Amino acid sequence: MGANNDYNSPSFKKLLDSLQQQSWELELIISGFAIFGLFTAYEPLRIEMVNAENEQQIYRFVVYLILQISCSILLFNLLLHVILRGLWIGSLGLRYVSGDIEFEKLRYSERFTKYLQKRIVSFDRYIANLENYCSVLFAISFLLIFYVLAMTMIILSIVLVVNFILESDHLNEGVAITLGSVLIVFIITGMILTFIDFLTQGWLKKKKWISRIYFPIYWVFSFLTLSFLYRPLVYNFLDNRFGRRLILLLVPIYIAILMMTSLEYRSSNYLDKDQRSSSTFANKENYADMLTEDGDFPGHMVIPSKVINKPFLQVFVPFSENLENRIFAYNDSLRPEIDRRGLSTSMKVTTNWNDQITSARQKDSIRKRYLRTFNETHAFQIDSLDMDEDFILTTGINNILGFETYLNISDLEEGKHLLRLRRKRNEKDAVVTVTDVILPFWFFKN
């Protein structure tokens, strides 16, 4: 088996030549299945990304953002590949019927005939160019995903240095700052040099004195960016003029597409639908009956509807990491010695929490203190009437964890009212009260 796969053997080269001639069939099959799968996955990925952003889960948000970017790149490239490959197949069919272009039969003037002969040359050349574009575009689609992965690995490296060195509790402050700063400077410098080398298509490797300095950085970044997985593909592109031109052509195309997708038409100088709820604006994210789409997620406070016709008002406040940071800032005794927020696994290797929370009773006691602190710091105001009801923990819309309570509004007058969520916070040596959310609603008795 090993002898048959020897890349130097004539039989293996013959096999590769045969596969190369038939590769367009495999390309179309793979492209078809990939496009179907990507279209199916695109919307769920977008919803999960929005959900992670809404819940302020930065790691989860970055993962889904990278997946969506990769999905978008593959979709664009594979759709373009299918279109060009279809044009190539159509051209082959036309060539079978009419052969090459016979400019003399067109009876154009000499000037146009010479111009067209110079620009087009022959129909066979046009088919060959289409074949080159299709083959290179198909290969480059997956290469670009590796580039996205490489950029992600660099950003992840910077985040890890910040979290585990600069903000480490186990290292001396001076050592942490020095080591962390050196590593971040090295990573950023290496990232810039690698990007310059990519744009110049290997210019830093060509200059003898620069290459000596660049080689150690290149060696480290080959592991950091996982480039050893796709390096042969890169250099196969770079040693081909056609491949180099296509890579450089796709970069401005992606930038242009990104700019076009960010364009929007403004119909007013002052009015905007993407703003927080206030006394003059009601955002749908704050009303449960308006959250009907899969990508709709609750805002900082949610009530059932704009129009309330019951003697009570249900209020739901979704949980977020930022909310927990505010709880810790107000009651520092709740702050754990080891912060477990972030990525975790359901596989439990040990039951030792290392911060003296060892029993279910102790954990339950801390949760009660946590909830008591939340109730102490949060209160309501309807118009000028202060209201203070206790929250409980629950799961609400889309199974989102949060705090829920019910307000008695039976004595309110019919008409428009403003519900304010008020929050206490420590500011220097004083406790101040701020308004987090303002929601307009209308109350009418049945």
C-alpha positions as CSV (number, residue, x, y, z in Angstrom):
1,M,0.0,0.0,0.0
2,G,2.8,2.4,0.9
3,A,4.6,1.7,-2.4
4,N,1.4,2.6,-4.4
5,N,1.2,5.9,-2.5
6,D,4.9,6.9,-3.1
7,Y,4.6,10.4,-4.4
8,N,7.7,9.9,-6.6
9,S,6.4,6.7,-8.3
10,P,5.1,7.0,-12.0
11,S,1.9,5.2,-11.1
12,F,1.0,7.7,-8.3
13,K,1.7,10.6,-10.6
14,K,-0.5,9.0,-13.3
15,L,-3.3,8.6,-10.7
16,L,-3.0,12.3,-9.7
17,D,-3.1,13.4,-13.4
18,S,-6.3,11.3,-13.8
19,L,-7.9,12.7,-10.7
20,Q,-6.9,16.2,-11.8
21,Q,-8.8,15.7,-15.1
22,Q,-11.9,14.6,-13.3
23,S,-11.7,16.9,-10.3
24,W,-14.5,19.2,-11.6
25,E,-17.0,16.5,-10.9
26,L,-15.8,16.2,-7.3
27,E,-15.7,20.0,-7.0
28,L,-19.4,20.3,-8.0
29,I,-20.5,17.5,-5.7
30,I,-18.6,18.9,-2.7
31,S,-19.8,22.5,-3.5
32,G,-23.4,21.4,-3.7
33,F,-23.4,19.6,-0.4
34,A,-21.3,22.3,1.3
35,I,-23.6,25.1,0.1
36,F,-26.7,23.3,1.3
37,G,-25.1,22.7,4.7
38,L,-23.8,26.2,5.0
39,F,-27.2,27.8,4.2
40,T,-28.8,25.5,6.7
41,A,-26.2,26.4,9.4
42,Y,-26.0,30.1,8.7
43,E,-29.1,31.3,10.5
44,P,-28.7,29.1,13.6
45,L,-25.1,30.4,13.9
46,R,-26.3,34.0,13.7
47,I,-28.9,33.4,16.3
48,E,-26.4,31.8,18.7
49,M,-24.0,34.7,18.1
50,V,-26.7,37.3,18.9
51,N,-27.7,35.2,22.0
52,A,-24.1,35.1,23.2
53,E,-23.8,38.9,22.6
54,N,-27.0,39.5,24.4
55,E,-25.9,37.4,27.4
56,Q,-22.5,39.1,27.3
57,Q,-20.6,35.8,27.0
58,I,-17.5,37.0,25.2
59,Y,-15.9,33.6,24.6
60,R,-19.0,32.1,23.2
61,F,-19.6,35.2,21.1
62,V,-16.1,35.0,19.6
63,V,-16.5,31.3,18.7
64,Y,-19.8,31.9,16.9
65,L,-18.5,35.1,15.2
66,I,-15.6,33.1,13.8
67,L,-17.9,30.3,12.6
68,Q,-20.2,32.8,10.9
69,I,-17.3,34.6,9.2
70,S,-16.0,31.3,8.0
71,C,-19.5,30.3,6.8
72,S,-19.9,33.6,4.9
73,I,-16.5,33.2,3.2
74,L,-17.2,29.6,2.1
75,L,-20.7,30.5,0.9
76,F,-19.5,33.4,-1.2
77,N,-16.6,31.5,-2.7
78,L,-18.5,28.2,-3.4
79,L,-21.4,30.0,-4.9
80,L,-19.0,31.9,-7.2
81,H,-17.3,28.6,-8.0
82,V,-20.6,26.9,-8.9
83,I,-21.5,29.9,-11.2
84,L,-18.1,29.9,-12.9
85,R,-18.1,26.1,-13.2
86,G,-21.6,26.2,-14.7
87,L,-20.3,28.8,-17.2
88,W,-17.4,26.5,-18.0
89,I,-19.7,23.5,-18.6
90,G,-21.9,25.7,-20.8
91,S,-18.9,26.8,-22.8
92,L,-17.8,23.2,-23.4
93,G,-21.2,22.4,-24.7
94,L,-21.2,25.4,-27.0
95,R,-17.7,24.5,-28.3
96,Y,-19.0,21.0,-29.2
97,V,-21.7,22.6,-31.3
98,S,-19.9,25.5,-32.9
99,G,-16.2,24.9,-32.4
100,D,-13.8,27.9,-32.1
101,I,-14.7,31.6,-32.8
102,E,-14.3,32.4,-36.5
103,F,-13.9,36.2,-36.5
104,E,-13.9,36.4,-40.3
105,K,-17.5,35.2,-40.5
106,L,-18.6,38.1,-38.3
107,R,-17.6,40.5,-41.0
108,Y,-16.6,43.3,-38.6
109,S,-14.3,46.1,-39.6
110,E,-10.6,45.5,-39.6
111,R,-10.1,47.6,-36.4
112,F,-12.7,45.6,-34.4
113,T,-11.6,42.3,-35.8
114,K,-8.0,42.9,-34.7
115,Y,-9.0,44.2,-31.3
116,L,-11.3,41.1,-30.6
117,Q,-8.6,38.7,-31.9
118,K,-6.1,40.3,-29.5
119,R,-8.4,40.4,-26.5
120,I,-10.1,37.0,-26.9
121,V,-7.5,35.1,-28.9
122,S,-9.6,31.9,-29.0
123,F,-12.6,30.2,-27.4
124,D,-10.3,27.5,-26.1
125,R,-8.2,30.0,-24.2
126,Y,-11.4,31.4,-22.6
127,I,-12.4,27.8,-21.5
128,A,-8.9,27.2,-20.1
129,N,-9.1,30.5,-18.1
130,L,-12.4,29.5,-16.7
131,E,-11.0,26.1,-15.7
132,N,-8.1,27.9,-13.9
133,Y,-10.4,30.2,-12.0
134,C,-12.7,27.4,-10.9
135,S,-9.9,25.1,-9.7
136,V,-8.0,27.9,-7.9
137,L,-11.1,29.4,-6.4
138,F,-12.2,26.0,-5.0
139,A,-8.9,25.5,-3.3
140,I,-8.5,29.0,-2.0
141,S,-12.0,28.8,-0.3
142,F,-10.6,26.4,2.3
143,L,-7.3,28.2,2.5
144,L,-9.1,31.4,3.6
145,I,-10.8,29.5,6.4
146,F,-7.3,28.6,7.7
147,Y,-6.4,32.3,7.6
148,V,-9.4,33.1,9.7
149,L,-8.4,30.4,12.1
150,A,-4.8,31.8,12.2
151,M,-6.1,35.3,13.1
152,T,-8.3,33.7,15.8
153,M,-5.3,31.9,17.3
154,I,-3.3,35.1,17.5
155,I,-6.2,37.0,19.2
156,L,-6.7,34.0,21.5
157,S,-3.0,34.1,22.4
158,I,-3.2,37.8,23.4
159,V,-6.3,37.1,25.5
160,L,-4.6,34.1,27.2
161,V,-1.5,36.3,28.0
162,V,-3.7,39.0,29.5
163,N,-5.8,36.5,31.6
164,F,-3.1,34.1,32.8
165,I,-0.1,36.4,33.1
166,L,-1.0,40.1,33.3
167,E,-4.0,39.4,35.6
168,S,-2.5,36.4,37.3
169,D,-2.8,36.2,41.1
170,H,0.0,33.6,41.3
171,L,2.8,35.8,39.8
172,N,4.7,38.7,41.3
173,E,3.1,41.9,39.9
174,G,6.4,43.2,38.4
175,V,7.2,39.8,36.8
176,A,3.6,39.5,35.5
177,I,3.7,43.0,33.9
178,T,7.2,42.5,32.4
179,L,6.6,39.0,31.0
180,G,3.1,39.8,29.8
181,S,4.2,43.1,28.1
182,V,7.1,41.3,26.3
183,L,4.9,38.5,25.1
184,I,2.1,40.9,23.9
185,V,4.7,43.1,22.1
186,F,6.2,40.0,20.5
187,I,2.8,38.7,19.3
188,I,1.7,42.0,17.9
189,T,5.0,42.6,16.2
190,G,5.0,39.1,14.7
191,M,1.4,39.5,13.6
192,I,2.2,42.8,11.7
193,L,5.3,41.2,10.1
194,T,3.4,38.1,9.1
195,F,0.7,40.2,7.6
196,I,3.2,42.4,5.7
197,D,4.9,39.2,4.4
198,F,1.5,37.9,3.2
199,L,0.6,41.1,1.4
200,T,4.0,41.3,-0.2
201,Q,3.9,37.6,-1.0
202,G,7.1,36.7,0.8
203,W,9.2,39.9,0.5
204,L,10.5,39.4,4.0
205,K,11.8,36.0,3.1
206,K,13.7,37.3,0.0
207,K,15.9,39.9,1.7
208,K,18.9,38.1,3.3
209,W,19.4,40.4,6.4
210,I,15.7,40.8,7.0
211,S,15.1,37.0,6.7
212,R,17.6,36.3,9.5
213,I,15.5,38.5,11.9
214,Y,12.2,37.3,10.5
215,F,12.9,33.5,10.6
216,P,12.6,33.0,14.4
217,I,9.3,34.9,14.3
218,Y,8.1,32.9,11.3
219,W,9.0,29.7,13.1
220,V,7.1,30.6,16.2
221,F,4.1,31.8,14.3
222,S,4.0,28.7,12.1
223,F,2.9,26.9,15.3
224,L,0.9,29.7,16.7
225,T,-1.2,30.1,13.6
226,L,-1.2,26.3,12.7
227,S,0.3,27.2,9.3
228,F,2.1,23.9,9.2
229,L,-1.3,22.4,8.3
230,Y,-1.8,24.4,5.1
231,R,1.7,25.7,4.3
232,P,2.1,23.5,1.1
233,L,-1.1,24.9,-0.2
234,V,0.1,28.5,0.4
235,Y,3.4,28.1,-1.4
236,N,1.7,26.2,-4.3
237,F,-0.3,29.4,-4.8
238,L,2.6,31.7,-4.4
239,D,4.8,30.0,-7.0
240,N,2.0,30.4,-9.6
241,R,1.4,33.9,-11.0
242,F,-2.3,33.1,-11.6
243,G,-2.8,32.0,-8.0
244,R,-1.0,35.1,-6.6
245,R,-3.2,37.4,-8.7
246,L,-6.4,35.7,-7.6
247,I,-5.4,35.9,-3.9
248,L,-4.7,39.7,-4.2
249,L,-7.9,40.2,-6.1
250,L,-10.1,38.5,-3.5
251,V,-8.9,40.7,-0.6
252,P,-10.4,44.0,-2.0
253,I,-13.5,42.1,-3.1
254,Y,-14.1,40.9,0.5
255,I,-13.5,44.5,1.8
256,A,-16.0,45.8,-0.8
257,I,-18.6,43.2,0.2
258,L,-18.1,44.0,3.9
259,M,-18.6,47.7,3.2
260,M,-21.7,47.1,1.0
261,T,-23.3,44.9,3.6
262,S,-22.8,47.7,6.2
263,L,-24.6,50.2,4.1
264,E,-28.1,51.2,5.1
265,Y,-30.6,53.9,4.0
266,R,-31.6,56.5,6.6
267,S,-35.0,57.9,6.2
268,S,-34.8,60.4,9.0
269,N,-32.3,62.8,10.4
270,Y,-33.5,62.3,14.0
271,L,-35.6,59.1,14.3
272,D,-33.9,55.7,14.7
273,K,-35.4,52.3,15.4
274,D,-32.3,50.9,17.1
275,Q,-32.3,52.7,20.4
276,R,-33.1,51.9,24.0
277,S,-36.6,52.2,25.4
278,S,-37.3,55.5,27.0
279,S,-40.2,57.9,27.8
280,T,-40.5,58.5,24.0
281,F,-39.5,55.2,22.5
282,A,-40.5,51.5,23.1
283,N,-38.1,48.9,21.9
284,K,-39.5,45.5,21.0
285,E,-36.8,43.8,23.1
286,N,-38.6,44.9,26.3
287,Y,-42.0,43.4,25.5
288,A,-42.4,39.6,25.6
289,D,-45.3,39.5,23.2
290,M,-43.2,41.1,20.5
291,L,-40.3,38.7,20.8
292,T,-41.7,36.3,18.1
293,E,-38.6,35.6,15.9
294,D,-35.9,33.1,16.7
295,G,-33.3,35.9,16.7
296,D,-35.3,38.0,19.2
297,F,-33.8,38.2,22.7
298,P,-35.0,40.1,25.8
299,G,-33.5,43.4,26.7
300,H,-32.4,44.5,30.2
301,M,-36.0,44.3,31.5
302,V,-39.1,42.7,30.0
303,I,-42.8,43.1,30.7
304,P,-45.6,41.1,29.0
305,S,-46.9,43.8,26.6
306,K,-47.2,47.5,25.9
307,V,-50.8,47.2,27.0
308,I,-51.6,45.8,30.4
309,N,-55.2,44.9,31.4
310,K,-54.5,42.9,34.5
311,P,-54.2,44.2,38.1
312,F,-50.6,43.0,38.2
313,L,-47.5,43.6,36.1
314,Q,-45.0,40.8,35.5
315,V,-41.3,42.0,35.3
316,F,-38.4,39.9,34.2
317,V,-34.7,41.0,34.4
318,P,-32.4,38.7,32.4
319,F,-29.2,37.6,34.1
320,S,-25.8,38.6,32.7
321,E,-22.1,38.6,33.7
322,N,-22.2,42.4,33.9
323,L,-25.1,42.2,36.3
324,E,-23.1,39.8,38.5
325,N,-20.1,42.2,38.4
326,R,-22.5,44.9,39.8
327,I,-23.6,42.6,42.6
328,F,-19.9,41.9,43.6
329,A,-19.1,45.6,43.4
330,Y,-22.0,46.4,45.8
331,N,-21.4,43.4,48.2
332,D,-17.8,42.4,48.0
333,S,-18.3,39.5,50.5
334,L,-20.1,37.6,47.7
335,R,-17.0,37.7,45.4
336,P,-15.4,34.2,45.3
337,E,-11.7,33.6,45.7
338,I,-11.7,31.8,42.3
339,D,-13.9,33.2,39.6
340,R,-15.4,30.2,37.7
341,R,-17.1,32.1,35.0
342,G,-16.2,31.5,31.4
343,L,-15.6,28.2,29.6
344,S,-16.1,25.0,31.6
345,T,-16.8,21.3,31.1
346,S,-19.5,19.1,32.5
347,M,-16.8,16.5,33.2
348,K,-16.1,16.8,36.9
349,V,-12.6,15.6,37.9
350,T,-12.8,16.8,41.5
351,T,-15.4,18.1,43.9
352,N,-13.1,20.4,45.8
353,W,-14.1,24.0,45.1
354,N,-11.0,25.4,46.9
355,D,-12.9,28.4,48.3
356,Q,-14.6,26.8,51.3
357,I,-17.9,26.3,49.5
358,T,-18.0,22.5,50.1
359,S,-21.6,21.6,50.8
360,A,-25.0,22.1,49.2
361,R,-26.2,23.9,52.3
362,Q,-23.4,26.5,52.1
363,K,-24.0,27.0,48.4
364,D,-27.7,27.5,49.0
365,S,-27.0,30.0,51.8
366,I,-24.7,32.0,49.4
367,R,-27.4,32.0,46.7
368,K,-29.9,33.4,49.2
369,R,-27.4,36.2,50.1
370,Y,-26.9,36.8,46.4
371,L,-30.6,37.2,45.8
372,R,-31.0,39.3,48.9
373,T,-28.3,41.7,47.6
374,F,-30.1,41.8,44.2
375,N,-33.4,42.7,45.9
376,E,-31.7,45.3,48.1
377,T,-30.1,47.0,45.1
378,H,-33.1,47.0,42.8
379,A,-36.5,48.7,43.1
380,F,-39.2,50.1,40.8
381,Q,-40.8,53.4,40.2
382,I,-44.0,53.8,38.2
383,D,-44.3,57.5,37.3
384,S,-43.5,59.0,40.7
385,L,-44.7,56.1,42.8
386,D,-42.0,54.0,44.4
387,M,-42.5,50.2,44.5
388,D,-40.3,47.6,46.1
389,E,-41.1,43.9,45.4
390,D,-38.8,40.9,46.0
391,F,-37.5,39.0,43.0
392,I,-37.0,35.3,42.6
393,L,-34.7,33.4,40.3
394,T,-36.4,31.7,37.3
395,T,-36.0,30.8,33.6
396,G,-38.0,33.0,31.2
397,I,-38.1,33.6,27.4
398,N,-35.9,31.1,25.5
399,N,-35.0,29.4,28.7
400,I,-32.9,32.4,29.8
401,L,-32.0,32.6,33.5
402,G,-33.1,35.8,35.2
403,F,-35.0,37.5,38.1
404,E,-38.8,37.8,38.1
405,T,-41.3,39.6,40.2
406,Y,-44.9,40.9,40.1
407,L,-46.1,44.5,40.8
408,N,-49.5,45.4,42.1
409,I,-50.9,48.1,39.7
410,S,-54.6,47.7,40.5
411,D,-54.7,51.3,41.8
412,L,-53.1,52.9,38.7
413,E,-55.1,55.3,36.6
414,E,-55.9,54.2,33.1
415,G,-53.5,55.5,30.4
416,K,-49.8,55.7,29.7
417,H,-47.3,55.1,32.5
418,L,-43.5,54.9,32.8
419,L,-41.9,52.0,34.6
420,R,-38.4,52.6,35.9
421,L,-35.9,50.0,37.2
422,R,-33.8,51.7,39.9
423,R,-30.5,50.4,41.1
424,K,-28.2,51.2,44.0
425,R,-24.5,51.3,43.5
426,N,-21.4,52.3,45.5
427,E,-19.8,55.5,44.4
428,K,-16.7,56.5,46.4
429,D,-17.9,56.7,50.0
430,A,-21.7,57.0,49.2
431,V,-24.5,54.8,47.8
432,V,-26.3,56.4,44.9
433,T,-29.4,55.4,43.0
434,V,-29.4,55.3,39.2
435,T,-32.1,54.5,36.6
436,D,-31.1,51.4,34.5
437,V,-34.2,51.1,32.3
438,I,-37.3,53.1,31.4
439,L,-40.3,51.4,29.8
440,P,-43.5,53.0,28.7
441,F,-46.7,51.0,29.0
442,W,-50.5,51.5,28.9
443,F,-52.8,50.3,31.6
444,F,-56.5,49.7,31.0
445,K,-58.8,47.8,33.3
446,N,-61.0,45.0,31.8
